[in-house]
Amino acid sequence: MYIYDKFDHAITSERVAEFSQQVTRRLAGELSEDQFRPLRLMNGLYLQLHAYMLRVAIPYGTLSTKQLRKLADIAKKYDRDYGHFTTRQNLQYNWIKLEQVPEILAELGSVEMHANQTSGNCIRNVTADQFAGVAGDEVEDPRIISEVIRQWSTFHPEFSFLPRKFKFAVTGAAKDRAAIQFHDIGIHIVKNDAGEIGYAVYVGGGMGRTPVVAPLIKPFVARHELLSYLEACLRVYNMHGRRDNIYKARIKILVRDLGPVEYARQVEEMWPLTRASGVDVPAAEVARIQAFFAPPVYETIKEPVAAFEESKKRDKAFANWVKNNVHPHKVPGYGAVTISLKPIGGIPGDASSAQMHQIADLSDKYSLGEVRVTHVQNLVLPNVKQADLFAVWQRLGEIGFAESNIGLITDIIACPGLDYCSLANARSIAIAQRLSEHFADVDRQHDIGSLQIKISGCINACGHHHAGHIGILGVDRAGQELYQLTLGGAGDETASIGTLIGPGFTSDDVVGAIDKVVETYRGLRQNAGETFIEAYRRVGPAPFKEALYGRR
């Protein structure tokens, strides 16, 4: 993983010192909240319903165990003993005291972490495939170019106060595990006909009140020209993006209004200027960064591990966990383990300080000291030998994270909702907990198969409900929390926006409504192998509407 150089260290320490002074002035009354707000947002600090919330960046979702332990220690010392992993591969602390924020930022800096640009109208944390570097289907490790983008975008003077927030996602695989088409700019690492590695660039995706699947703007940008092309994309946005209306300020609105063809034409017109500015990274610097992501030294494992195969035959629960939670590794004899942070009845994405320490211990012992954060609020041990999988599973059971539900109906994404967020209209966490308890039966989950539920407590869609096979949106109707259902969304390479299926349901009725949707699917699927999203795309919304509302 990337190691800070003297410039990174200087930037981080200077930002901590600067913000410490700003906090002192705010506490002394020298800055009003309106004056302080843009300053704290650029340092990842929000004022929520009950307390300040600090959002910590985890660039492209990669953590060392030293960093994970520091996150755990901060949770115990400054928060309520837990952290919340988000859909942006960040970690949030929900109960922070303003006067302690500089101390927290200094502690983060001691392990090469920060909260820079995790909020505000700037380029946010760059996200990537959680299996980067270990997936057999990738063209190239996406963390390399993600780190290049991180360095280029950090405190970039031209893009520090954009019309609105801006998000990048990068994938290097045919299977999109980073939801790149729902980002302001999504980057897919590809090869052209000559076998050269480059980048397909999607621009103008997003969720919120205007969900959009990003169009492909440029099928191939050469490796050495990517930054100048991205800078051209952002310059066109910075010039034309709406600043008079917050609801029309995102780049997705600009691309929609101009049209993808015209937007792409203006980017091409701008590109020679950004090329001439010398922004593109020299090959030697790319090579320097690439060296940090060199594969670790793996053992040579030529034969199937007999004990591993025997354990699967002997223990059905372990076999289910391997089937759902262990992703194929590019190196024979290894697997990438997804740790479900979705125990039945638990809060999606939450981990206590003790659990974080225990996961760090597991990674040091079994996964070469590295942990990944996924955009679906889980964690990954990327390098586990098959011979160690049974021991890892047993240990995860002891700490409460051995649920074999990755990609299943209880692997629910949920935003913090009205329990924490000042923007929310309805509670998300409680609905997620009740749904996981309702569908707790393991055999039923496996019979239902691949089905993603995503819950947002407001139209801002932090729970990615638009991209859920079943999406749930909390709304306020005359003081009552109601939940609207959308069906048919997907955040993968077949990206689609869910369709609103009808009027909302009360908190008491929404779990039963989801059950009707699931049972309708089970009744109409052609065979046990047809997934929910496949069945929905085949039959459309009509049978689900009939099941929920009767004939109309």
For each residue, the residues with C-beta under 8 A, 3 or more apart:
1: 62 64 143 292 293 370
2: 59 62 143 147 289 292 293
3: 112 292
4: 8 9 12 112
5: 8 9
6: 9 10
7: 10 11
8: 4 5 11 12 112
9: 4 5 6 12 13 109 112
10: 6 7 13 14
11: 7 8 14 15 116 154 155
12: 4 8 9 15 16 109 112 114 116
13: 9 10 16 17 109
14: 10 11 17 18
15: 11 12 18 19 43 105 114 116
16: 12 13 19 20 102 105 106 109
17: 13 14 20 21
18: 14 15 21 22
19: 15 16 22 23 39 40 43 101 102 105
20: 16 17 23 24 102 105
21: 17 18 24 25
22: 18 19 25 26 31 36 39 40
23: 19 20 26 27 98 99 101 102
24: 20 21 27 28
25: 21 22 28 30 31 36
26: 22 23 29 30 31 33 36 40 98
27: 23 24 98 99
28: 24 25
29: 26
30: 25 26
31: 22 25 26 35 36 39
32: 35 36
33: 26 36 37 47
34: 37
35: 31 32 38 39
36: 22 25 26 31 32 33 39 40
37: 33 34 40 41 47
38: 35 41 42 120
39: 19 22 31 35 36 42 43
40: 19 22 26 36 37 43 45 46 47
41: 37 38 44 45 46 119 120
42: 38 39 116 117 119 120 122 160
43: 15 19 39 40 101 105 115 116 119
44: 41 54 55 56 57 115 116 117 118 119
45: 40 41 52 53 54 55 96 98 101 115 119
46: 40 41 52 53 54 55 119
47: 33 37 40 52 53 422
48: 51 52 53 94 420 421 422
49: 418 419 420 421 422
50: 95 420
51: 48 94 95 96 97
52: 45 46 47 48 96 97 98 101
53: 45 46 47 48 92 93 94 96 420
54: 44 45 46 92 93 96 101 104 115
55: 44 45 46 86 90 91 92 115 118 119
56: 44 71 90 91 92 93 108 113 114 115 118
57: 44 90 113 114 115 116 117 118 125
58: 61 62 63 89 90 91 113 125 373
59: 2 62 89 125 126 146 147 150
60: 89 126 127 128 132 142 143 146 147 150 170
61: 58 89 127 128 130 132 372 373 374 375
62: 1 2 58 59 132 143 370 371 372 373
63: 58 67 68 71 370 371 372 373
64: 1 67 68 111 369 370 371
65: 68 69 360 361 363 364 369 370 371
66: 69 70 111 360
67: 63 64 70 71 111 112 113
68: 63 64 65 71 72 356 357 359 360 363 371
69: 65 66 72 73 356 357 360
70: 66 67 73 74 107 108 110 111 113
71: 56 63 67 68 74 75 83 91 113 356
72: 68 69 75 76 83 353 354 356 357 360
73: 69 70 76 77 107 353
74: 70 71 77 78 79 83 93 104 107 108
75: 71 72 78 79 80 81 82 83 93 352 353 356
76: 72 73 79 81 353
77: 73 74
78: 74 75 93 96 97 100 103 104
79: 74 75 76 82 83 93 94 95 96
80: 75 94 95
81: 75 76 352 353
82: 75 79 350 351 352 353
83: 71 72 74 75 79 91 92 93 350 351 353 356
84: 91 92 93 94 347 349 350 416
85: 89 90 91 341 349 350 351 373 377 378 379
86: 55 89 90 91 92 349 377 462
87: 375 376 377 413 415 462 463 464
88: 118 124 125 127 167 375
89: 58 59 60 61 85 86 125 127 128 130 373 374 375
90: 55 56 57 58 85 86 118 125 373
91: 55 56 58 71 83 84 85 86 373
92: 53 54 55 56 83 84 86 416
93: 53 54 56 74 75 78 79 83 84 96 104
94: 48 51 53 79 80 84 416 420
95: 50 51 79 80
96: 45 51 52 53 54 78 79 93 100 101 104
97: 51 52 78 100 101
98: 23 26 27 45 52 101
99: 23 27
100: 78 96 97 103 104
101: 19 23 43 45 52 54 96 97 98 104 105
102: 16 19 20 23 105 106
103: 78 100 106 107
104: 54 74 78 93 96 100 101 107 108
105: 15 16 19 20 43 101 102 108 109 114 115
106: 16 102 103 109 110
107: 70 73 74 103 104 110 111
108: 56 70 74 104 105 111 113 114 115
109: 9 12 13 16 105 106 112 113 114
110: 70 106 107
111: 64 66 67 70 107 108
112: 3 4 8 9 12 67 109
113: 56 57 58 67 70 71 108 109
114: 12 15 56 57 105 108 109
115: 43 44 45 54 55 56 57 105 108 118
116: 11 12 15 42 43 44 57 154 155
117: 42 44 57 120 122 123 124 125 153 154 155
118: 44 55 56 57 88 90 115 124 125
119: 41 42 43 44 45 46 55 124 165
120: 38 41 42 117 161 165
121: 161 162 163 164 165 166
122: 42 117 153 159 160 161 162 165 166
123: 117 126 153 156 159 162 166 167 168 234
124: 88 117 118 119 165 166 167 168
125: 57 58 59 88 89 90 117 118 167
126: 59 60 123 146 149 150 153 168 169 170
127: 60 61 88 89 146 167 168 169 170 178 183 375
128: 60 61 89 132 142 143 146 169 170 171 172 178
129: 132 135 138 142 170 171 172 173 177 178
130: 61 89 177 338 372 373 374 375 380
131: 134 135 138 173 177 327 336 372 380 382
132: 60 61 62 128 129 135 138 141 142 143 172 372
133: 138 141 143 293 295 382
134: 131 329 330 331 334 336 382 383
135: 129 131 132 138 172 173 175 327 328 329 330 336
136: 328 329 330
137: 173 174 175
138: 129 131 132 133 135 141 142 171 172 173 189
139: 172 173 189 190 191 197
140: 144 145 172 189 197
141: 132 133 138 144 172 293
142: 60 128 129 132 138 145 146 170 171 172 178 187 189
143: 1 2 60 62 128 132 133 146 147 293
144: 140 141 147 148 286 289 290 293
145: 140 142 148 149 170 187 189 199 226
146: 59 60 126 127 128 142 143 149 150 168 170
147: 2 59 60 143 144 150 151 289 292 293
148: 144 145 151 152 226 227 281 286 289
149: 126 145 146 152 153 168 170 227 230
150: 59 60 126 146 147 153 154
151: 147 148 154 289
152: 148 149 156 227 230 279 281
153: 117 122 123 126 149 150 156 159 168
154: 11 116 117 150 151
155: 11 116 117 160
156: 123 152 153 159 160
157: 160
158: 234 235 238
159: 122 123 153 156 162 166 234 238
160: 42 122 155 156 157
161: 120 121 122
162: 121 122 123 159 165 166 234 237 238 241
163: 121 237 238 241 242 243 249 250
164: 121 241 246 249 250 251
165: 119 120 121 122 124 162 250
166: 121 122 123 124 159 162 184 185 234 237 251
167: 88 123 124 125 127 183 184 185 206
168: 123 124 126 127 146 149 153 183 184 185 186 187
169: 126 127 128 178 179 180 182 183 185 186 187 375
170: 60 126 127 128 129 142 145 146 149 178 180 186 187 188 189
171: 128 129 138 142 176 177 178 180 186 187 188 189
172: 128 129 132 135 138 139 140 141 142 188 189
173: 129 131 135 137 138 139 176 177
174: 137 493
175: 135 137 492 493
176: 171 173 179 180 181 188 491 492 493 495
177: 129 130 131 171 173 374 375 492
178: 127 128 129 142 169 170 171 186 375
179: 169 176 182 183 186 375 464 467 491 492 495
180: 169 170 171 176 183 186 187 188 202 205 214
181: 176 186 202 205 213 214 491 495
182: 169 179 186 205 206 207 211 213 214 464 466 467 491 495
183: 127 167 168 169 179 180 186 202 205 206 214
184: 166 167 168 203 204 205 206 214 250 251 252
185: 166 167 168 169 201 202 203 214 230 233 251
186: 168 169 170 171 178 179 180 181 182 183 201 202 203 205 214
187: 142 145 168 169 170 171 180 199 200 201 202 226
188: 170 171 172 176 180 199 200 202
189: 138 139 140 142 145 170 171 172 197 198 199
190: 139 197 198 199 200 219 220
191: 139 195 196 197 198
192: 195 196 198 220
193:
194:
195: 191 192
196: 191 192 222 223
197: 139 140 189 190 191 223
198: 189 190 191 192 220 221 222 223 226
199: 145 187 188 189 190 218 220 221 223 226
200: 187 188 190 216 218 219 220 221
201: 185 186 187 216 217 218 221 229 230 233
202: 180 181 183 185 186 187 188 205 214 215 216 217
203: 184 185 186 214 215 217 233 251 255 260 263
204: 184 212 214 215 217 251 252 254 255 256 260 263
205: 180 181 182 183 184 186 202 212 213 214 252 495
206: 167 182 183 184 210 211 212 214 250 251 252
207: 182 211 460 461 464 465 466 467
208: 211 250 459 460 461
209: 247 459 460
210: 206 247 250 252 253 256
211: 182 206 207 208 461 466 497
212: 204 205 206 252 255 256 497
213: 181 182 205 495 496 497
214: 180 181 182 183 184 185 186 202 203 204 205 206 252 255
215: 202 203 204 255 260
216: 200 201 202 219
217: 201 202 203 204 233 255 260 263 264 267
218: 199 200 201 221 229 264 267
219: 190 200 216
220: 190 192 198 199 200
221: 198 199 200 201 218 225 226 229
222: 196 198 225 226
223: 196 197 198 199 226 286
224: 280 281 283
225: 221 222 228 229 275 280
226: 145 148 187 198 199 221 222 223 229 230 280
227: 148 149 152 230 231 279 280 281
228: 225 231 232 271 274 275 277 279 280
229: 201 218 221 225 226 232 233 267 271 274
230: 149 152 185 201 226 227 233 234
231: 227 228 234 235 274 277 279
232: 228 229 235 236 267 268 270 271 273 274
233: 185 201 203 217 229 230 236 237 267
234: 123 158 159 162 166 230 231 237 238
235: 158 231 232 238 239 270 273 274
236: 232 233 239 240 254 263 266 267 270
237: 162 163 166 233 234 240 241 251 254
238: 158 159 162 163 234 235 241
239: 235 236
240: 236 237 254 258
241: 162 163 164 237 238 249 250 251 254
242: 163 245 248 249 253 254
243: 163 249
244:
245: 242 248 249
246: 164 249
247: 209 210
248: 242 245 253
249: 163 164 241 242 243 245 246 253
250: 163 164 165 184 206 208 210 241 253 254
251: 164 166 184 185 203 204 206 237 241 254 255
252: 184 204 205 206 210 212 214 255 256
253: 210 242 248 249 250 256 257
254: 204 236 237 240 241 242 250 251 257 258 263
255: 203 204 212 214 215 217 251 252 258 259 260 263
256: 204 210 212 252 253 259
257: 253 254
258: 240 254 255 262 263 266
259: 255 256 262 263
260: 203 204 215 217 255 263 264
261: 264 265
262: 258 259 265 266
263: 203 204 217 236 254 255 258 259 260 266 267
264: 217 218 260 261 267 268
265: 261 262 268 269
266: 236 258 262 263 269 270
267: 217 218 229 232 233 236 263 264 270 271
268: 232 264 265 271
269: 265 266 272
270: 232 235 236 266 267 273 274
271: 228 229 232 267 268 274 275
272: 269 275 276
273: 232 235 270 276 277
274: 228 229 231 232 235 270 271 277 279
275: 225 228 271 272 279 280
276: 272 273
277: 228 231 273 274
278:
279: 152 227 228 231 274 275
280: 224 225 226 227 228 275
281: 148 152 224 227 285 286
282: 285 286
283: 224 286 287
284: 287 288
285: 281 282 288 289
286: 144 148 223 281 282 283 289 290
287: 283 284 290 291
288: 284 285 291 292
289: 2 144 147 148 151 285 286 292 293
290: 144 286 287 293 294
291: 287 288 294
292: 1 2 3 147 288 289
293: 1 2 133 141 143 144 147 289 290
294: 290 291
295: 133 298
296: 368 383
297:
298: 295 331 334 383
299: 333 385
300:
301: 305 331 332 333 334 385 386 387
302: 332 333
303:
304: 308 309 386
305: 301 308 309 333 385 386 387
306: 309 310
307: 310 311 387 390
308: 304 305 311 312 386 387 389 390
309: 304 305 306 312 313
310: 306 307 313 314
311: 307 308 314 315 318 389 390
312: 308 309 315 318 319 322
313: 309 310 319
314: 310 311 318
315: 311 312 318 319 390
316: 319 320
317: 320 321 404 442
318: 311 312 314 315 321 322 390 393
319: 312 313 315 316 322 323
320: 316 317 323 324 404 442 446
321: 317 318 324 325 326 393 402 404
322: 312 318 319 325 326 335 389 393
323: 319 320 326 404
324: 320 321 404 405 406 407 408
325: 321 322 337 338 339 340 404 406
326: 321 322 323 335 336 337 338 384 389
327: 131 135 335 336 337 338
328: 135 136 335 336
329: 134 135 136 332 334 335 336 383
330: 134 135 136
331: 134 298 301 334
332: 301 302 329
333: 299 301 302 305 385 386 387
334: 134 298 301 329 331 383 384 385 386
335: 322 326 327 328 329 384 385 386 389
336: 131 134 135 326 327 328 329 380 381 382 383 384
337: 325 326 327 367 380 381 382 384 389 392
338: 130 325 326 327 374 378 379 380 406
339: 325 359 378 379 380 381 396 401
340: 325 343 378 401 402 403 404 405 406 411
341: 85 346 348 349 350 351 377 378 379 401
342: 346 348 377 378 403 405 410 411 412 436
343: 340 346 400 401 403 436
344: 403 410 436 437 440
345: 433 436 437 440
346: 341 342 343 350 400 433 436
347: 84 350 414 429 432 433
348: 341 342 377 412 413 414 429 432
349: 84 85 86 341 377 378 414
350: 82 83 84 85 341 346 347
351: 82 83 85 341 355 356 359 379 401
352: 75 81 82 355 356
353: 72 73 75 76 81 82 83 356 357
354: 72 357 358 399
355: 351 352 358 359 399 400 401
356: 68 69 71 72 75 83 351 352 353 359 360
357: 68 69 72 353 354 360 361
358: 354 355 361 362 395 399
359: 68 339 351 355 356 362 363 371 379 381 399 401
360: 65 66 68 69 72 356 357 363 364 371
361: 65 357 358 364 365
362: 358 359 365 366 367 381 392 395 396
363: 65 68 359 360 366 367 368 369 370 371 381
364: 65 360 361 367 369
365: 361 362
366: 362 363 381 384 385 388 391 392
367: 337 362 363 364 370 371 381 382 383 384
368: 296 363 382 383
369: 64 65 363 364
370: 1 62 63 64 65 363 367 381 382 383
371: 62 63 64 65 68 359 360 363 367 379 380 381 382
372: 61 62 63 130 131 132 379 380 382
373: 58 61 62 63 85 89 90 91 130 378 379 380
374: 61 89 130 177 338 377 378 379 380
375: 61 87 88 89 127 130 169 177 178 179
376: 87 411 413 452
377: 85 86 87 341 342 348 349 374 413 414
378: 85 338 339 340 341 342 349 373 374 406 411
379: 85 338 339 341 351 359 371 372 373 374
380: 130 131 336 337 338 339 371 372 373 374
381: 336 337 339 359 362 363 366 367 370 371 384 392
382: 131 133 134 336 337 367 368 370 371 372
383: 134 296 298 329 334 336 367 368 370
384: 326 334 335 336 337 366 367 381 388 389 392
385: 299 301 305 333 334 335 366 388 389
386: 301 304 305 308 333 334 335 389
387: 301 305 307 308 333
388: 366 384 385 391 392
389: 308 311 322 326 335 337 384 385 386 392 393
390: 307 308 311 315 318 393 394
391: 366 388 394 395
392: 337 362 366 381 384 388 389 395 396
393: 318 321 322 389 390 396 397 402
394: 390 391 397 398 402
395: 358 362 391 392 398 399
396: 339 362 392 393 399 401 402
397: 393 394 400 402
398: 394 395
399: 354 355 358 359 395 396
400: 343 346 355 397
401: 339 340 341 343 351 355 359 396
402: 321 340 393 394 396 397
403: 340 342 343 344 410
404: 317 320 321 323 324 325 340 442
405: 324 340 342 408 409 410 411 445
406: 324 325 338 340 378 411
407: 324 411 450 452
408: 324 405 411 445 446 448 449 450 451
409: 405 412 435 439 445 448 451 453 518
410: 342 344 403 405 435 436 439 440 445
411: 340 342 376 378 405 406 407 408 452
412: 342 348 409 432 435 436 453 454 455
413: 87 348 376 377 452 453 454 455 463 464 468
414: 347 348 349 377 417 428 429 431 432 454 455 463
415: 87 421 424 428 455 456 457 462 463
416: 84 92 94 419 420 421 424 428 429 457 462
417: 414 420 421 424 426 427 428 429 455 456 457 458 463 474
418: 49 421 424 425 426 427 428 457 474 481
419: 49 416 427 428 429 430
420: 48 49 50 53 94 416 417 424
421: 48 49 415 416 417 418 424 457 458 462
422: 47 48 49
423: 458 460
424: 415 416 417 418 420 421 427 428 457 458 474
425: 418 457 458 459 474 475 476 481
426: 417 418 457 458 474 475 476 481 482 483 507
427: 417 418 419 424 430 431 457 474 481 507
428: 414 415 416 417 418 419 424 431 432 455 456 457 463 472 474
429: 347 348 414 416 417 419 432 433
430: 419 427 433 434 507
431: 414 427 428 434 435 455 472 474 483 507 510 511
432: 347 348 412 414 428 429 435 436 453 455
433: 345 346 347 429 430 436 437
434: 430 431 437 438 511
435: 409 410 412 431 432 438 439 453 511 514
436: 342 343 344 345 346 410 412 432 433 439 440
437: 344 345 433 434 440
438: 434 435 511 514 515
439: 409 410 435 436 444 445 448 518
440: 344 345 410 436 437 445
441: 444 445
442: 317 320 404 445 446
443: 446 447
444: 439 441 447 448
445: 405 408 409 410 439 440 441 442 448
446: 320 408 442 443 449
447: 443 444 522 528
448: 408 409 439 444 445 451 518 521 522 532
449: 408 446 528 529 531 532
450: 407 408 469 531 532 533
451: 408 409 448 469 470 518 521 531 532 533
452: 376 407 411 413 467 468 469 470 490
453: 409 412 413 432 435 468 469 470 471 472 514
454: 412 413 414 463 464 465 467 468 470 471 472 489
455: 412 413 414 415 417 428 431 432 463 465 468 471 472 473 474
456: 415 417 428 459 460 461 462 463 464 465 471 472 473 474
457: 415 416 417 418 421 424 425 426 427 428 462 463 474
458: 417 421 423 424 425 426 461 462 473 474 475
459: 208 209 425 456 473 475
460: 207 208 209 423 456
461: 207 208 211 456 458 464 465 466 473
462: 86 87 415 416 421 456 457 458
463: 87 413 414 415 417 428 454 455 456 457 472
464: 87 179 182 207 413 454 456 461 467 468 471 491
465: 207 454 455 456 461 468 471 472 473 486 489 498
466: 182 207 211 461 471 486 489 497 498
467: 179 182 207 452 454 464 471 489 490 491 495 496 497 498
468: 413 452 453 454 455 464 465 471 472 486 489 498
469: 450 451 452 453 487 488 489 490 498 532 533 536
470: 451 452 453 454 485 486 487 498 514 517 532
471: 453 454 455 456 464 465 466 467 468 485 486 487 489 498
472: 428 431 453 454 455 456 463 465 468 483 484 485 486 510 514
473: 455 456 458 459 461 465 483 484 486 504
474: 417 418 424 425 426 427 428 431 455 456 457 458 481 482 483
475: 425 426 458 459 481 482 483 484 504
476: 425 426 479 480 481 482
477: 480 482 504
478:
479: 476
480: 476 477 506
481: 418 425 426 427 474 475 476 506 507
482: 426 474 475 476 477 504 505 506
483: 426 431 472 473 474 475 504 505 506 507 510 513
484: 472 473 475 500 501 503 504 505
485: 470 471 472 500 501 502 504 505 510 513 514 517 548
486: 465 466 468 470 471 472 473 489 497 498 499 500 501
487: 469 470 471 498 499 501 517 536 541 544
488: 469 496 498 499 533 536 537 541
489: 454 465 466 467 468 469 471 486 496 497 498
490: 452 467 469 494 495 496 533
491: 176 179 181 182 464 467 495
492: 175 176 177 179 495
493: 174 175 176
494: 490 533
495: 176 179 181 182 205 213 467 490 491 492
496: 213 467 488 489 490
497: 211 212 213 466 467 486 489
498: 465 466 467 468 469 470 471 486 487 488 489
499: 486 487 488 541
500: 484 485 486
501: 484 485 486 487 541 544 545 548
502: 485 545 548 549
503: 484 549
504: 473 475 477 482 483 484 485
505: 482 483 484 485 509 510 512 513
506: 480 481 482 483 509 510
507: 426 427 430 431 481 483 510
508:
509: 505 506 512 513
510: 431 472 483 485 505 506 507 513 514
511: 431 434 435 438 514 515
512: 505 509 515 516
513: 483 485 505 509 510 516 517 548
514: 435 438 453 470 472 485 510 511 517 518
515: 438 511 512 518 519
516: 512 513 519 520 547 548
517: 470 485 487 513 514 520 521 544 547 548
518: 409 439 448 451 514 515 521 522 532
519: 515 516 522 523 547
520: 516 517 523 524 543 544 547
521: 448 451 517 518 524 525 532 535 536 544
522: 447 448 518 519 525
523: 519 520
524: 520 521 535 539 543
525: 521 522 528 530 535
526: 530 535 538
527: 530
528: 447 449 525
529: 449
530: 525 526 527 534 535 538
531: 449 450 451 534 535
532: 448 449 450 451 469 470 518 521 535 536
533: 450 451 469 488 490 494 536 537
534: 530 531 537 538
535: 521 524 525 526 530 531 532 538 539
536: 469 487 488 521 532 533 539 540 541 544
537: 488 533 534 540
538: 526 530 534 535
539: 524 535 536 542 543
540: 536 537 543
541: 487 488 499 501 536 544 545
542: 539 545 546
543: 520 524 539 540 546 547
544: 487 501 517 520 521 536 541 547 548
545: 501 502 541 542 548 549 552
546: 542 543 549 550 551
547: 516 517 519 520 543 544
548: 485 501 502 513 516 517 544 545
549: 502 503 545 546 552
550: 546
551: 546
552: 545 549
